[in-house]
Amino acid sequence: DVVASASASASASGASSSDPPPPPSDPPPLWFWRGDDRSSWYPYDDSDVAALEAALKTGDDVAVLSRGGATYVVDLTTAPMVQRNLDTGFRRDVRRGWPEEGDDEEEEDEGV
């Protein structure tokens, strides 16, 4: 009997239908951009996270994001990573993962 054989095999290996399911995979990474007050971090939305992750996965140096009629380029090669508005040249820091608490260092804006 195939069912009995499969049950005996599962019992012999220590596996049973009452075993807990395997742990879920790691949660997707989080991406944040630094606010104008230089101490707050705001999460990117899911579509931007997907674009950022795709660029990283394919080894691209930059990711291009569009939001509210503006186009942004995120340089993935710098530390910290930097987002630049292509129209105004305004730059802000970008992080992947959770921002570090107490990170309120002042940095010089580049008005390029």
C-alpha positions as CSV (number, residue, x, y, z in Angstrom):
1,D,0.0,0.0,0.0
2,V,1.6,3.3,-1.2
3,V,-0.1,5.5,1.5
4,A,0.9,3.2,4.3
5,S,4.5,3.1,2.9
6,A,4.6,6.9,2.7
7,S,3.3,7.2,6.3
8,A,5.8,4.6,7.6
9,S,8.5,6.5,5.8
10,A,7.5,9.8,7.2
11,S,7.3,8.3,10.7
12,A,10.7,6.7,10.4
13,S,12.2,10.1,9.4
14,G,10.6,11.9,12.3
15,A,8.4,14.0,10.0
16,S,4.7,14.1,10.6
17,S,1.7,16.2,9.5
18,S,1.7,17.8,13.0
19,D,5.2,19.2,12.6
20,P,5.2,23.0,12.5
21,P,5.6,24.6,9.1
22,P,9.1,25.8,8.1
23,P,9.8,29.4,9.2
24,P,8.8,32.1,6.7
25,S,11.5,33.5,4.5
26,D,13.2,36.7,5.4
27,P,11.0,39.8,5.1
28,P,11.7,42.0,2.1
29,P,14.3,44.7,2.6
30,L,13.2,48.2,3.6
31,W,14.5,51.4,1.9
32,F,14.4,54.9,3.4
33,W,15.1,58.4,2.3
34,R,16.3,61.1,4.6
35,G,13.9,63.9,5.4
36,D,14.6,67.6,5.0
37,D,15.0,67.9,8.8
38,R,18.0,65.6,8.4
39,S,17.0,63.4,11.3
40,S,13.9,61.6,10.0
41,W,13.8,58.7,7.6
42,Y,10.8,57.9,5.4
43,P,10.1,54.6,3.7
44,Y,9.9,54.2,0.0
45,D,6.7,52.7,-1.4
46,D,6.6,49.1,-2.6
47,S,7.0,50.0,-6.3
48,D,10.2,52.0,-5.6
49,V,11.5,49.3,-3.3
50,A,11.0,46.8,-6.2
51,A,12.9,49.1,-8.6
52,L,15.7,49.6,-6.1
53,E,16.0,45.9,-5.4
54,A,15.9,45.0,-9.1
55,A,18.8,47.5,-9.8
56,L,20.9,45.9,-7.0
57,K,20.2,42.4,-8.2
58,T,21.2,43.1,-11.7
59,G,24.3,45.0,-10.6
60,D,23.3,48.4,-11.9
61,D,25.1,51.5,-10.5
62,V,21.8,53.5,-10.3
63,A,18.1,53.1,-10.0
64,V,15.7,55.5,-11.7
65,L,12.5,56.4,-9.8
66,S,9.6,58.6,-10.9
67,R,7.2,60.1,-8.4
68,G,4.8,63.0,-8.6
69,G,6.1,64.2,-12.0
70,A,9.7,64.2,-10.8
71,T,12.5,61.8,-11.8
72,Y,15.1,60.7,-9.3
73,V,18.3,58.8,-9.7
74,V,19.6,56.8,-6.8
75,D,23.3,56.1,-6.8
76,L,23.8,52.6,-5.4
77,T,27.6,52.8,-5.4
78,T,28.1,55.6,-2.9
79,A,28.2,55.3,0.9
80,P,25.8,56.6,1.9
81,M,23.7,56.0,-1.2
82,V,22.3,59.2,-2.6
83,Q,19.0,60.1,-4.4
84,R,19.2,63.1,-6.8
85,N,16.3,64.9,-8.3
86,L,17.1,65.3,-12.0
87,D,15.2,68.6,-12.3
88,T,16.5,70.4,-9.3
89,G,19.7,68.6,-8.5
90,F,18.6,68.3,-4.8
91,R,20.3,65.3,-3.1
92,R,19.4,63.3,-0.1
93,D,20.7,60.2,1.6
94,V,19.2,56.8,1.1
95,R,19.4,53.7,3.2
96,R,18.6,50.0,2.8
97,G,17.4,48.4,6.0
98,W,16.5,50.1,9.2
99,P,18.0,53.6,9.8
100,E,20.4,53.7,12.8
101,E,18.9,55.4,15.9
102,G,20.4,58.7,16.8
103,D,21.9,59.3,13.4
104,D,21.3,63.0,13.1
105,E,24.7,64.1,11.8
106,E,24.7,67.2,9.7
107,E,25.9,66.9,6.1
108,E,26.4,69.5,3.5
109,D,23.8,69.7,0.8
110,E,25.0,69.8,-2.7
111,G,22.8,72.1,-4.7
112,V,23.9,70.7,-8.0
